[in-house]
Amino acid sequence: MHKSVRAIVVGGHTELRPASIAIALKNLFGFSQVAVSSHLIGSATREAHVAALQHSLPAAGIDVILNIAEAAEFVGLDASTLDDLNLKACMVNPPEFRARLDVAPRRVIERLCVHWTSASIRSLQGGFSGSLLFIAEGKLGDARTEPMVIKIDQVEQMRRELAGYYRVKDLMGKHVPAFGFPVSDDALVGIGMELATMEGKPETLQDIFENADSDELTNIFVARLQHALQVLAERLYENTARDEWIEPYRTFALNSEDQIRWLGENATNILSYAKEAGLEGFYTDPEVMQQMLRVITSSENGVRSKVCLSHGDLNYQNIICDAARNIWFIDWTHADDLPAELDFAKLENDLKFVMSKNFEKADLDRLQQFEDYLLSVPLPPGAESLPEHLQFVKWDLRFRKVLNSVIRIRQACFDLFDQDSWLLYRIALLRYSLHTLSFDKRRKRGECGLVELLYALHSTESLLFQLIADDFHLRIRAERPDSYPPRQAISIDEAPWSVESEQYAPPYYVAEEVLSNERSASDRPWVHAEDIEAVTESLDRGLSTVSDDLGRPLHPRGRTGLAGRGLLGRWGANPAVGAVVTRLSAEGDGLLVLAGRREGQLRISLPRGLVFLDETRQEAIARVLAERAGLSVDEDELDVLFDDFYYDQRQTDHAWLEMRAYLVSPDAEVVVPDYLSTDNFDEIEWWPLDANTISELSASSARLVRGALASLQERGYIGPESVARIQSRSGSPGRPLGC
């Protein structure tokens, strides 16, 4: 009977006996609805009362009623008799804003502001992520309170926000808000963020930029932007930077077929708008742009970059200032270890295409000339020193605002990373200009009108032409372990051994650990003698068809810029084994793949290892799975997935990897011992077998997983539509499900 009865708990302290009774009625005795009312219970302290109402009770599934009339209705009393008591929830103002809110976000705001009499709400919404972001300025009677930033989103997004916040709060100190208790209602979660030492009305950097209609106000914006960049550089970028080899087009999530398709669709839409508006002179061909994007993003070459803890979505709405130059950074949902060029390029992109809304159709020719110049020089000079054809910038405040801001952004970036990051910076600019093409006001997907979209489209086309001609795409892959000397830089055209190259004189390098292993009496030999003549009979030339004057096999794909064996033990082919280990998820709604990572590394890896001189491939894969993944798999459960040359950054002219990779399908009998020994991983986890996880893998490992997908499709574990979707999308980094 009681399971259909509703109960409201009154009296006492919310965080003590009423909370215990309410939770017991709900979860122990199964009452259909249990509620408390802030006006019918109290607490010894306001902090305890607010914490219980905002967080503890809602998290336990207890309804929190903030209006005494609603409490009366809940128990079946006439609510009209209680109007004179005027015991209501915090009044959310202005009324038109309150009217636009759905019930769930309104309740979240009321609970977050439960300790206020009223709250005046201003939207901070930037971009179109789906989250709700506000500044709330409260009152207690007639007295003003300190402002509070409010963010409301789905549970998973808010988990990421909290995770990002806890990663940066000790580094950023007073420059990030203090988080209050999370408040939930249905599928939504809200967080209140308090801005310490606030002086004057808070504004976002976007507000300051858009209101800067004079040189004086523009200088104020530029000064605050420079201050924000200095804080980020000192507290975050310099403080967490480390060197990594990255493949920029994969790291920046540009290498998917979806990106190419979206470019074509967006460019076609924008050009159709231009035609409708009678704008002539736009000869952009979407198909040519798609072809160029496909060419440049197919590059798997890498560069050495500084990776650091970065914001990940650094738009100007996420930077809040007050009258005393205090500054706060909010929305850490996407905080991660990334090349910081992404944050800087995001700021430049939004400044030019999203926030500069006062350019008109008549400005398009000048915008194109201006953008071409900005993309031609890493660090442009001030307006007084621009070329003759850009003299209009000196007398046009709109252009000057953009120029002065871009100079500060790039100067801050290059002070950190020097101008060698110009390539990465332009690739990051391409990422965001491509995204901006979809911020289409006509399709209600963004705030960009025709002029801004055409401006971004021209920038995208210019970047594509620049990047396709950059010698980054015309060089051999230069990745190397930190212990290696720099490879000799040569072009792709010079790589084949059949091509004469008089200037080719690569450094010679063999790691000390290789030489010392040769001298030791190892139980499991994996190293050849340094004297090639001593191992001629046991030499595995693999795919190599040519040798040098000393009889050493030469790399089957051509010159690598480095002679010797490096960290590889054998002359010639170094046999290796690896595995794509899969299983069904616990929920049975997808596949998982096993992958590990060393601490500090950007990419995850599949279990793999070299074959010892005295073992077969079958013996090697059994050993590798046991050592790397703690798994025991019957030989009959292993299907050969790949048997060919395998790119590895340790390769040299005289040593390379030839990999045999196996697939362990979900129905295989896999034994997982109690003790998991991982001699080359600091962590090993089951990841969802999807596009995000593939993006986390190195290019060579990703190729193995794509091959595994095709095999799993043939066996009926995954449908062709799912495979096509995964294969076409290489997006933002995935997240492990845990082991």
N, C-alpha and C positions, 0 to 999 in steps of 0.2 A: 504494500500500500504506500509506504513512505517513498518508494522510487518515483512516484508521480507527484510528489509533494515538493513545493518550493520552500526554501527557508531563508530568512534574513536574520543575521546575527547582530545583536546590539549590545552596547555597554562595554566597559573595560578598555584595556589597551589593545589596539589593533595588532601589535606585533607579538602579543602573548596569548591569553586565553581565547579571545574571539578568533584569532587566526587558527589556533589549534582546533577549536570547535568547528569552524567553517570547513577546514580541510578534512576533518574526520567525517562530517556529514556528506561531503562531496565524494571523497575517495574511498571511505571505509563503509559507509552505510548506503551509498548510492542514491542520494537525493537528486532529483532531476536538475534543479537549479539551486545554487546557494549564493547568497549575496551579502555584502556588507555595505554600509553607507558611511561616508566620511563624517556625516552630521550626527550619526547615532552612536558613534564610538569615538574614543580619543586615545591619547598616548601621553606618557610622561614627558616626552620631548617631541618637538615638531619634526626633527630629523627622522626619528623612528616611525612616527605616524606617516610621513610622506613616503618613506622607503617601503612600508607595508602596502600602502595604497597603490604606489606606482609599480612595484615590482613583485614583492613576495606573493601577495594574494592573486593578482592576475596570472602569474606563472603557475600557480597551483590550480587554475581553472575556476577561481572564485570571481563572480561578477562584482565589480566595484562601481557603486552607484554614487554619483557626485551631486545629484539634484534631489532634494527632499521630496519633491512632488513625484519624481520617478520611483523613489523608494516606496511611497504610498501606493502607487499603481502596482508595484511589484507584489505587494501583499493584499491588494484588492480594496484599498480604501479610496475615498473620494479625494483626489489630489487637489481640487479647487479650494478646499478648506485650509490648505497649507500655504496658499500663495503669499499671505501676509508675512510669513516667516522669512521669506527672501533668502532661503538657504539653497544656493544653486552652485553649479560648477563654475569654474573660471570662465568669464565671458570672453569669447574669442571675437576679436574685432579686426578689421571693419566688417559690418554685417554682410556686405556683398561677397567678401572672401569666405565668411562662414557659410553662406548659402551655396557656394560652389563646392564645398567639401563633402565627400561621401561620409557616411556614418562612422566607419572604422577609423579613418584618419582624424576625424573630429574628436572621437573619444580618446585617441592616443594623445592628441594635443592637450585635451582637458586634463588628462591624468598627469602628463608631464608638467603642467602648470597648476596642479592642484593646490599649491601653496600660495597662489596669487588670486587677487580679486578679479582682475581682467588682464588680457594679453592682446597687444596690438601686433599683428603678424605681417611681415613683409617677405615676399618670395625671394629666394636666392637661386631659384632654379636655373641652372646653366646646362646646356646640352639637352639630350633627350634620352636619358638613361632609364627613366621610369621611376626614379626615386623622388621624394618630396623633400625640399630643403628650404628652411625658413629661418629668419631672425625674429625672435619673439621679445618684445619689450613689455615688461609687466608692470602692474601696479598693485600695491597693497593699500586699499582705500584710495587716498589721493597721492600717496608716496610712490615714486618711481623705484623700480628694482634694477639690478644689473641685467643687461641683455643676455639672452640664451639662444644659441643656434639649435634648431630642431631638425633632425633627419628622420624620415620614415621610409621604410622599404620592406621588401619581402625578407623572410627569416634568413635565407641563405646569403643574401647580399649584406644584411646587417652583421652576420657572423664574419664575413670578410672585412667589413668596415672595422669591427672590433679587433680582429686579428692584426690588421694594418696599423691601427692606433697603438696597440701594445708593442708593436715592433719599433715604432718611432718615438713614443712618448718620452723615453729616457734620453733620447738623443736631442729632441727638439725642445724639451723643457717647456718654458712658458709660451712658446710659439705654437703649441697645439692646445686646444681647449681641454678642460677637465671633463671627462665623461661622467654622467650620472647613471642611475639604474636604467636598464632597458625596460621599456613598457610595451606590452603586447596586446593586440586585439585581433581576433581571428588570425589571418595569415600575415598581418602586418606587425612590425616591431619599430618602435620609435626610441630615439636617444636624445637626451638633452645635453648640450655641451656648453659649459660656462666659460666665458672669456675673462680671464683674470686681468686686473688693473685697467679696465676699460675707462677711457676718458673721451667723452663726446660721443656723438652718434656713430655707430659702426657703419662702414661702407665696404663693399667689395671693390677690388681693383677694377672690375668691369664697370661698376657705377662711376668710379673716378674717371676712367678713360672716356666713357660716353658723355660725361658732363664737362669734359675739358674743351671748352670752346674759346679759349684764349691761350696766348703763350704762357702766361703765368700759371694757369691751371694745368697746361700740358707739362710744364716743368715739375709741378707737384706730382703728377702721375709718374713721370719718368724717374723722379727721385725715389718714390715709393716702390716702383718696380725694381730699381737697382738695389734698394734695401732688402727686398724680398729675395732676390737672387743671391745676395751676399749671405743672408741667413741660411738659405738652402745649401749653398756651397760649403760654408764652414761647419754647419751642424750635421749635414746629411752626406753630401757627395764626397768631400775630401775625407770625411771621418770613416767612411765605409768602403772606399774604393779599393778595387783589386784588379789585376790584369787578367784578362780572359781572351781566348780566341773565340770569336763569334762569327757565325754566318749571317750577315746582316739581313738578307731578304727573308730568311727563315725566322730569325729572332724578332724581326719587326712584323711578322705575320703577313707578308706580302706574296708568298709563293703558292697561293692556292688558285685553283680554277675559278672559284667563286669571286675572288678579287677581280679577275679578268672579265668575268661576266658582268659584275656590278659596274665596272668602268664603262663597258659598252652601253649598258642600259642607261646609266646616269648621263653620260655624254650625249646620247641620242635625245634624251628628254630635254636637256639644257639647250641644245641646238635647235630643237623644235620650238622652244619658248622664244629664242632669239629671232627665229624666222617670223613667228607670229607678231613680234614686236617691231618688225621691219628693220632689224639690225643687220647690216651687211658687213662683209669682210671677215667673217669667221669661217675659215676654210678647214677647220679641224676635221680629221677623218677618224671616227671612233674605231674603225677596224684597224687602222694603222697604229693607233694608240694601244689597242689590245695586243697587237703583234709585238710592239716594242716592250710592253710590260711583260709579256710571256718570255721574251728573250732575256731581259735583264734579271728577272726573278728566278730563272732556271739556273743562275750561277750559284754554285755551292762553294765558291771561294770564300775565304774568311779573312778577317783582319784582327790584329791585336787591339783590344779596346779596354778601357777602364769600365768595369761593371760596378755599380754601387746601389745602395738602397735608394730607390727613387719613388716619387709620388705616384707616377703611372697614369694620372689623369689631371695634369696641372693646368686647369683653365682658370681664368681670372675670377670666376665666381667662387673658387675655392680658396681665395686669398682675401682675408678680411683685415682692414686697417681701422685705426681710430684717429682722433685729432692729434694725439701725442706721438704718432709714428709707431705705436705698438702694432704688431702684425701677428696674425694667426693663420695657420694652414689647416684646412678641414678636408674631409672626404678622402680617407686613406684606404678605400676599398681595394684599389688596384696597386697598392704599395708592394714592391717586389725588387729583387736584385736584377737590375736592367742597365743597359747603357744610358747614362744620364742625358745623352743627346736627345732622347725621346722627350724628356720634360721641356728642354729648351725649344725644340722644334714645335711642340704643341703650343707653347706660348706665342711663338711667331705666327703660326698658322691661324690661331684664333684672332689674333690682333688684326691680321690682314683681311681675312675672309668672313669672320663671324661678327666681330665687334665694330668694324668700320662700315656703318650702315648709311653714311651720308654721302657716299659716292653715287654719281648718277650715270645714265647711259652715255652722256657726252664726255665722261671721264675715261671711258674704256680704252681708247687709244693710249692715253697717258699712263693708265694703270698697267697696260701691257709693256710699255717701254720701261716703266719703273720696276716691274717685277723681273724683266729680263736682266736688268742691271743688278738687282739684289741677288739674283742667282748666279751672276758671273763673277762676283768678288766675295771672298769669305767675310771680310770686314769692311763694309762701305765707309767712306768718309762722311763728314757732316755736309749739310746742305750747301754750304758756301764752296765746297770743293768738288761738287758733282760735275760730270761732263756737261757740255753746252746744251745738249738736247734734253737735259733734265733740269734746266734752270727754273722751270715752273714750280719745283718742289720748294724753292726758297720763299715764294710768296703765297703758297697754298698750305694753310695750317693742317689740313687733313692729311696731306702727304708727309708733312714735317713730323706730325705725331707718329706716324708709322715708322718713318726713317729713324728718328731718334730712339724709338723703342727697340727696333730691330738691332741697332748698333749696340745698345746695352745688353740685350739678350745674347748676341753672338760674342761680345767681348767677355761676358761672364763665362760662356761655354769654353771659349778658346783659352781663357786664363787657366781653366782647369785642365784641359786636354790638349792644348795647342792646336794649330790649324791642320794637323794631321787628321783631325776628326771631321774635316769638311766633307769627306765622302759620306761618313755615317750621318752627319747632320743633314745632308741633302736627301739621303734615303729616308731618314725620319720625316723630313718635310714632305716627301712623296707619300708616305703612309697617311699623313694627316690631310693632305690636299685631296687624296682619293676619298677619304672618309667624308670630307666636307661636301663633295659632289652630291652626296645623298641627303644633306641637310636642307631639304627642298621645302620652302614655305608653301608652295602650291600643292604639294602632296601631303602637307601637314606632318612633315617628318623633321622639321627644323625651322630655323629662323632666317635662312638665307634667301634673299630675293634674287632676281635675275642678274643684276650687276655683280653681286657677290659670287654667284655660281659661275658666271663667265670668267670672272677674275681668277677663281680657283681652278677652272678648267684650263685656262691659259698657263697657269703655274704648273699644273700637272703635265701638260704637253711639253713645256720647256724643260722640266726635270727629266722627263723620259728621254728627250734628245740628248741632254747632257750626260745622263748616266749610261746610256747605251754606247756613248763614245769614250767613256772613261776607261783608262787602261787597267782599272781593277778587273774588268771582264776579259782583258787580253793578257793577263799574267798567269803563270802557273800558280797552283795553290801553295801558299807560303806558310801554312800552319806548321807549327813545330812545338814540341815540349819546351818548357822553360830552360831546361839544361842544354838544349841544342844551340849552336851558333846560328846567326841569321842565314837563311838560305840565299844563294845568289839569285838575284831577281832576273828572270828571263821571260820572254813573251811565249804565248802558247805556240806561235809559229816556229819558235826555236826548240821546242820540247822534243820532237821526234829525233831519234838517233840517226835517222837517215839524212837529216839536215845538218850541214856543216855549221859549226859555231865556234869561230876562232877565239871569241872572247870568253868562252865557257871555261871557268877554272873554279869549280865549287870548293868550299872548305871541306876538309876531311875530318870526320868525327866518329869515334867509337866510345861509348860511355864506359867509365871506369868499372861500373858494376858488371859489364859484359866481359871486360878484360880480366877482372879479378875472378869471375866465375870460371873462366877458361883455366886459370892457374890453380883453382881449388879442386879438391877431390869430391865433386858433388855426387850425391846419391841419384839425383835425377838430372842428367845432363841436358842442357838446352842450348849450349853455346858451341859454335865452331871455333877452331883455332884461328888466330889472326892470320897465320900463313895459309894462303889459299891453297897452296900445293899440298898441304897436309890433309885436306878434306876433299880433294878432287873427286875421289871415287864415291863419297857419300853425299855429294852436292845435289841438291834438288833445284833444278833450273826452272821448274814450274812452267809458267807461260812465257818465259823469256826466250827469245830467239837470237840474241846477240850478246857478245861478251866484250870486255875491254882488252887492252894489250896484255894484261896480267892473267887473263882467263877468268876474271870475275864476271858472273852473269850481270846483265844490265836490266834495269827496270823495264817491264814489258810495256808500260805506258809512256816511256820517255824520261827526259831529264827532270830531276826533282830539285835541283839547286844545292844538293848536299851529297858528298861522297862518303864512303864507309858504311858501317852498319848501324850507327846511332845506338838506340836502345834495343835493337833486334839482335838476336843471338846468332842466326844463321846467315851465311852468304846466300844470296838468291832468295828463293821462295821460303817464307816462314809459315809452315802450315798452322792454321788456327781453327778452332771450333767455336760454335756459339749456338744458342737456342732461343727460339721464341716459344716461351712456356705459357700456355693459356688455360683458363678454367672458366666455368660458369660463375656468375656472381651469386652471392648467397640468396638474393631475392629471385634469382632465375630470370632476370630481365635484361641480361646482357653478358658480354664476355669481358674477362680481365686478362691482363698480360703482366708478367713478372719483370720488374726492372729495378735497378739500384742506382745509387749515386754516392760519390765521395763528397764529404763536407766541403762546401765552397765552390763546387763545380756547377756550371749553369745547366748542363745537359744530363739526362738520365741515360743509362746504358743497359743493354741486354746482358745476361750472363754469357761470358765468352773468355777464351784464354788460348795460349799457345800450346802446341803439341810438343811434348818432350821428344828428344832424339830416339829414345828407346820404346816408344809406345805408338799404337795405332790410333787412328781418328776415333774409333769406337771407344777405346780405353780412355782417350783424352776427354771426350764429351761426358762420360760417366764421372770422371774426376772433377771436371769443371763444374758440373751441376751440383755435385756434393760440396765442393769448396766454396763456390760463389753463391749458391742459392740454397744449400742445405737440402737438396732433393736427391732422391734415388728413383731412377726411371729405368724400366726394363728396356733393353736394346730394341725389342720388337715394337715398342711404342714410339720410336723415333723415326720420323720421315724426313728424308733429305729435302731441304727447301731451297738451298743455294749452294753452289760449289764453283767458285770463281775468284778472280781478283777482288780484294776488299780494301777500300781506301782506309788508310790509317795515318794520322799525322806523324807517326814515328818513321815513316818510310824514307828511304834514301835511294840513291842511284843503284846501290848494290844490295839492298835488302827491302823486302816488301811482304805483305800478308796475302795469303790465298786461303780463303775461308770456306769451310764446309759448315753450313748452318742447318739446324734441324728444327722441325716443328713438333712441339708436344701439344697434342690436341686436347680439348676439354674432357674427352672420355678416357684419356690415358690413366693407367694406374700409377699414381705418383705418391711416393712415401715421403713424408716430411718428418725428419727426426726431431726429437725434443730440443736438441741444441742446434742453433743455427749459426754456423761459422761462415763469415763473409770476409775472405782475405783480400778482396779488392773493392768492397763496398762498405761505406759507413752505415748505410741504411738500404734495405731492400723491401719493396712493397708491391702489392697488387694494384695496378692502375687500370682504369676503364679503357677498354680497347676502342678508342675513338680518335677523332682528328686532333683534339687538344693534346692527348698523350703522344701521338706521332710527332707533333710539333716540338715536344720536349726532347725527343731523341735526336742524336746526330743524324746527318743526312744518310750515312751508310746504314745505320741501324733502322732508320725509318723505311728504307727501301726493303729491308728484310721483313718488316712488319706488314708492309703493303703486299708483299708476296704471300705472306701468311694469310692475309685477308682473302685473297683469291682462292687459296686452297681451302680455307674454312667455308667459303661460299659453296664450293663444289661439294662439300660434305654436308651441307644443309644446316650449319650452325648459325649462319647469318644470311639474310636476304640480299639480293642484288641491289635493291634500292639503298639499303643501309651501307653496303660496301661503296657504292657510287658516292654517297654523301660524305662518308669518311675520307675517301680518296681525294675528293675535290676540295675539302676544307682543311687547311692547316692554319689554325687560329691561335688564340691566346693560350698561354701555358695551362695545362690541365692540373688537376689536384689528385693525389693518391687517395685510395679508399682505406688504406691501412692493411697491415698484414694479417 
